[in-house]
Structures are given as C-alpha cells and as structure tokens.
C-alpha cells in the first residue's frame, strides 16, 4: 500500500486515538436542532476551530472534519446544495490549521456521512449518482487539506462501495465504518464480520474498517469482537457512543462517564482495535480519559461478552452471534 499519513502513523504507534463527538459538542455550543453543522464552517469557524483544538489538547491523533452531512443531498435540506465544494473545503482547512500547529502528528480525516437517500432498488438514487455525490464532497475535503476520506455511520454496503470508489477517483486513501444499531447489524442488514470485505477490492482497499455510533459502548465492543474474530489482521476502528442516550425532558444525555470510557478503551485494545475514539456524547473530558487509558494500557486477555457487560453495562441490542443456536456458538473459539 502506498504511503499516506494515516498508514505512516499506524506504523509508528500501536494504537491511535480518534476524536469525540462533533454534533453533540456543537449543540453544547449553541447549534440549534435542524441547523446544518456544516454551515458553521463559514458562519462560526472559531467554534469549529475550538472543537478541534480541544480534542487535540485532549490527546486525539485523528480529528474528523465538520462535514458529516456535506453531500449535495444533505445540504439541499438547507438550500446549500450548490456550496458542497466550498463548505467541505472550509471544513478541511479549519481542521488542517489546527493539526498543523499541534505539537505532534495529527491526521485530518474528512468526515463523509451517508447521503440520506436509499439506493436502487430500495430507493431512487443510482449507484453512479452516489459516487458522483461523494466525489463532489471529497474533492472539497481534499482541496482543504484532508489526509484521508473517513466514511462513517454507514448502513448500506452499496453506499460504502460508492464512497470508497469516490475516494479512489479523487485520489484519497479511505477508512469506512458502519453503525450497527439494529439487532447487532446495520439498518440495511450488514453484519459486523461482513463489513470488512465490503470494499476490500476497491483501489488498494481501506486503511481501516470498523464501527461507530450504534447504541452504546457495550454493543460496539461486542461488534468489535465479531470483527476481530472474523479478521484478526484487520486494522479496526471503534468510535462508540458515550454510554447510552437518555432523554431528560427535551434534551438527550449520555450515560458514559470518563472512567467508563477509559474502561471501554482498555477493552477495545484487548479486543483488537487499533483506532479508538468516541461518537455521540463523547466530550473532551471523555476523550482525555480514553487517551490516558491508551497510554497506560497493559495488555490483558481478549475480553468475553460477559466481561464487557460486567465492566461497561448490559447490551442494548442482541447481536446475531448471541441469537445463534448454542451448538453454533460453542463451535466458535474465544481466544
């Protein structure tokens, strides 16, 4: 695989720390429900700079650009579909400026979320249109200085492939992660063990593959076990939510404390992850705890599901693994 900054850093360090939540952090800064976070790249760049800076200060090796909903399809909801290139370029440029003045190597990952459209035959969007939408977004991210296309929170294998193909067309290395939030699979039925091969034949293949978001820290660790068992040599990413979301009145709170997220990081390393971060609800305080845990980690045994539940809390989703008949479960090794 040709050299790129993320592969180089993975070769230097055993474990990398990715950043925490963008959306929930921006809501804490005053972003209104229904407002497009991407428009803040232009309207409030100082807020986005502060978010990235806080995560770098907390110990992140990888920061994700504020461009999750940066495709034409998503921006159309905010009448900004003609501004894809400039908004994504600004997102990457803001992150690049923070990364370049960091006291250590920090990777700028261009965040690419789903278009929100269903592909044919389930919906109206053609595969070619999906590729074109991602190319348009990634050209902006590349122009702004992103090191890697970070394709995240995906549920459709076809959409992952379209985004990977776009990254290759634009000349960017890529990473992709799915959100396994529906009975241990993605909403479109993709199982954790199967995501690893979804785009392995596109370009030089992904630098890393994994899971983000989902329903909670225990569940994403269960997902990780399934992935690392299926492909022990893969470079796996986990970017789990900070505990479980809970509604209190109008607001959502996440149950995870910094010590819980530190425990999650220890378990994630022992379960085979090489890039560990947080998703929804993960603040700089949580991320600092993850950083500390990674730096202080002493290798332990590969965790079992029981150990994860004991240390992190109950699973919210029953995975397909747990629903397998006992005979089939017994046949699997738990090294």
C-alpha positions in Angstrom: 0.0 0.0 0.0 1.4 3.4 -0.9 2.4 5.6 2.0 -0.1 8.1 3.4 0.0 10.0 6.7 -2.5 7.7 8.4 -0.7 4.5 7.4 2.6 6.1 8.5 1.2 7.0 11.9 -0.2 3.5 12.3 3.2 2.1 11.6 4.7 4.4 14.3 2.1 3.9 17.0 0.4 0.7 18.1 -2.9 2.4 19.0 -4.3 5.7 17.7 -6.9 7.9 19.4 -9.6 9.4 17.2 -11.6 12.4 18.4 -15.0 12.5 20.1 -18.5 13.9 19.2 -18.9 16.7 16.7 -22.7 17.0 16.7 -23.3 16.9 20.4 -20.3 19.1 21.1 -21.7 21.7 18.6 -25.2 21.6 20.2 -23.4 22.4 23.5 -22.0 25.5 21.8 -25.5 26.6 20.7 -26.2 24.8 17.4 -30.0 24.6 17.1 -31.8 21.4 16.2 -32.4 21.3 12.5 -29.5 23.6 11.8 -26.7 22.3 9.5 -23.4 22.0 11.4 -21.6 22.4 8.0 -22.8 26.0 7.7 -20.9 26.8 10.9 -17.7 26.2 8.9 -18.5 29.6 7.3 -20.7 31.3 9.9 -18.7 30.3 13.1 -15.3 29.0 12.1 -13.9 29.9 15.5 -16.3 27.4 17.2 -15.2 24.6 14.9 -11.5 25.6 15.5 -12.1 25.4 19.2 -13.8 22.0 18.9 -10.8 20.6 17.0 -8.3 22.3 19.3 -10.0 20.9 22.4 -9.8 17.4 21.0 -6.1 17.7 20.1 -5.4 19.1 23.6 -7.3 16.1 25.0 -4.9 13.7 23.1 -6.5 13.0 19.7 -4.2 11.6 16.9 -7.1 11.9 14.4 -9.6 14.8 14.1 -12.7 14.5 11.9 -13.8 17.5 9.8 -17.1 19.1 10.4 -18.5 17.7 7.1 -20.6 14.7 8.1 -23.6 15.9 6.1 -21.6 17.6 3.4 -23.1 15.8 0.4 -25.3 17.7 -2.1 -28.3 15.5 -0.9 -27.9 16.5 2.8 -27.1 20.2 2.1 -30.1 20.5 -0.1 -32.2 20.3 3.0 -30.6 23.6 4.0 -30.7 25.1 0.5 -26.9 24.8 0.3 -26.6 22.1 -2.3 -24.6 24.5 -4.6 -22.0 25.1 -1.9 -20.7 21.5 -1.5 -17.1 22.2 -2.5 -16.6 25.4 -0.5 -18.2 24.1 2.7 -16.2 20.9 2.6 -13.0 22.7 1.7 -13.6 25.1 4.6 -14.2 22.1 7.0 -10.9 20.5 6.0 -9.0 23.8 6.1 -10.1 24.6 9.6 -9.1 21.1 10.8 -5.8 21.3 8.8 -4.8 24.6 10.5 -5.3 23.1 14.0 -3.5 19.9 13.0 -0.5 21.7 11.5 0.2 23.6 14.7 -0.2 20.6 17.0 2.9 19.5 18.9 2.7 16.1 17.4 1.5 14.5 14.2 -2.3 14.8 13.9 -4.3 13.3 11.0 -7.1 15.3 9.4 -9.9 12.8 8.4 -12.5 14.1 6.0 -15.8 13.1 7.6 -18.2 11.6 4.9 -21.6 10.5 6.2 -24.5 8.8 4.3 -26.4 10.8 1.7 -29.7 10.0 3.4 -31.0 8.6 0.2 -31.7 4.9 -0.5 -30.0 3.4 -3.5 -31.9 1.5 -6.2 -33.8 -0.9 -5.9 -34.8 0.2 -2.4 -34.9 3.9 -3.4 -34.5 6.3 -6.3 -30.7 7.0 -6.1 -28.5 5.3 -8.7 -25.1 3.9 -7.7 -23.5 6.3 -10.2 -25.2 9.3 -8.6 -24.0 8.2 -5.2 -20.4 8.0 -6.5 -20.7 11.5 -8.1 -22.1 13.0 -4.8 -19.2 11.6 -2.8 -16.7 12.7 -5.4 -18.0 16.2 -5.2 -17.7 16.2 -1.4 -14.3 14.6 -1.3 -12.8 17.0 -3.9 -13.7 19.8 -1.5 -12.2 17.9 1.5 -9.0 17.1 -0.4 -8.7 20.7 -1.6 -8.9 21.9 2.1 -6.1 19.5 3.2 -7.8 16.3 4.5 -5.4 13.4 4.7 -7.9 10.6 4.4 -11.6 10.2 3.5 -13.4 9.0 6.6 -16.6 7.3 5.5 -18.7 6.8 8.6 -22.1 5.8 10.2 -22.9 3.8 7.1 -25.5 1.1 6.9 -25.7 0.1 3.1 -22.9 -2.0 1.5 -23.6 -0.3 -1.8 -23.2 3.2 -0.3 -19.9 2.2 1.3 -18.7 0.9 -2.1 -19.8 4.1 -3.8 -18.0 6.3 -1.2 -14.8 4.1 -1.5 -14.9 4.3 -5.3 -15.3 8.1 -5.0 -12.2 8.3 -2.7 -10.2 6.3 -5.3 -11.4 8.6 -8.1 -10.3 11.7 -6.1 -7.0 10.1 -5.1 -7.6 9.8 -1.3 -6.9 6.9 0.9 -10.1 5.9 2.8 -11.4 4.4 6.0 -15.0 3.2 6.5 -17.2 2.4 9.5 -20.7 1.1 9.9 -23.3 1.8 12.5 -24.5 -1.5 13.9 -27.7 -0.3 15.6 -30.3 -2.8 14.6 -30.2 -6.2 16.4 -26.4 -6.2 16.0 -26.4 -5.4 12.3 -26.7 -2.1 10.3 -30.1 -0.9 9.4 -29.6 -2.5 6.0 -28.7 -5.9 7.5 -24.9 -5.8 7.2 -23.3 -7.9 9.9 -20.0 -6.8 11.6 -18.0 -9.7 10.3 -19.1 -8.9 6.8 -18.2 -5.2 6.7 -14.5 -6.0 6.4 -14.8 -7.3 2.9 -17.4 -4.8 1.5 -14.9 -2.6 -0.3 -11.6 -4.6 0.0 -11.4 -4.8 -3.8 -11.7 -1.0 -4.4 -8.4 0.7 -5.1 -5.8 -0.5 -2.6 -8.6 -1.3 -0.1 -9.3 0.6 3.1 -6.6 1.6 5.6 -9.0 0.7 8.4 -12.6 -0.6 8.8 -14.8 -0.6 11.8 -17.8 0.6 13.7 -19.0 4.0 15.0 -22.1 5.4 16.7 -24.6 2.5 17.2 -26.4 2.2 20.5 -23.8 2.2 23.3 -20.3 1.3 24.4 -21.0 -2.4 25.3 -22.7 -3.1 21.9 -19.9 -1.6 19.9 -17.4 -3.7 21.8 -19.5 -6.8 21.0 -19.4 -5.7 17.4 -15.6 -5.3 17.6 -15.2 -8.9 19.0 -17.1 -10.2 15.9 -15.0 -8.2 13.5 -11.6 -9.1 15.0 -12.6 -12.7 15.2 -13.5 -12.7 11.5 -10.3 -10.9 10.5 -7.6 -10.8 13.2 -5.1 -9.0 10.9 -7.5 -6.1 10.0 -6.9 -2.6 11.3 -10.2 -2.0 13.1 -11.7 1.3 14.2 -14.2 1.7 17.1 -15.8 5.1 17.8 -18.5 4.3 20.2 -21.2 6.5 21.8 -20.5 7.6 25.3 -22.7 5.2 27.2 -26.4 5.1 26.4 -28.5 8.1 25.3 -31.3 9.1 27.7 -34.0 11.7 27.2 -34.4 14.1 30.1 -37.2 16.4 29.1 -36.3 17.8 25.7 -32.5 17.1 26.0 -30.5 13.9 25.3 -27.9 13.0 27.9 -25.3 10.2 27.5 -24.7 8.0 30.5 -21.0 7.4 30.0 -18.5 8.8 32.5 -14.8 9.4 31.8 -13.9 6.3 33.9 -16.4 4.2 31.8 -14.9 5.4 28.6 -11.4 4.6 29.9 -12.6 1.1 30.6 -14.1 0.9 27.1 -10.7 1.9 25.7 -8.9 -0.8 27.6 -11.4 -3.5 26.5 -11.3 -2.2 22.9 -7.5 -2.6 22.7 -7.6 -6.1 24.2 -10.4 -7.0 21.7 -8.3 -6.0 18.7 -9.0 -2.3 17.9 -6.2 -0.1 16.7 -8.0 3.2 16.3 -10.2 4.1 19.3 -12.4 7.2 19.7 -15.8 8.3 20.8 -19.0 9.2 18.9 -22.2 10.9 20.2 -21.9 12.4 23.7 -18.1 12.0 23.9 -16.7 15.2 25.2 -13.1 16.3 25.6 -13.1 15.1 29.2 -14.2 11.6 28.0 -11.5 11.7 25.3 -8.8 12.7 27.7 -9.8 9.6 29.8 -9.5 7.4 26.6 -6.1 8.9 25.8 -4.9 8.2 29.4 -6.2 4.6 29.2 -4.5 4.0 25.9 -1.1 5.4 27.1 -1.3 3.4 30.4 -2.7 0.2 28.9 -1.2 -3.1 30.0 -2.3 -6.0 27.6 -4.9 -8.3 29.1 -6.8 -11.3 27.8 -9.3 -11.0 24.9 -12.5 -9.9 26.6 -15.6 -12.1 26.6 -19.1 -10.7 26.1 -19.6 -11.4 29.8 -16.6 -9.4 30.8 -17.8 -6.4 28.7 -21.2 -6.5 30.2 -19.8 -6.7 33.7 -17.5 -3.7 33.2 -19.5 -1.5 30.8 -23.1 -2.5 31.3 -25.8 -4.5 29.5 -26.1 -4.9 25.8 -29.0 -2.9 24.3 -29.1 -5.0 21.1 -29.0 -8.7 20.9 -26.4 -9.5 18.1 -26.8 -12.2 15.6 -23.9 -14.0 17.4 -25.9 -14.2 20.6 -29.0 -15.3 18.8 -27.1 -18.2 17.2 -28.1 -21.7 18.5 -25.9 -22.8 21.4 -24.3 -25.5 19.3 -23.1 -23.0 16.7 -21.9 -20.6 19.4 -19.9 -23.4 21.1 -18.1 -24.2 17.9 -16.5 -20.7 17.8 -13.3 -20.2 19.6 -12.8 -17.4 22.1 -9.1 -16.9 22.1 
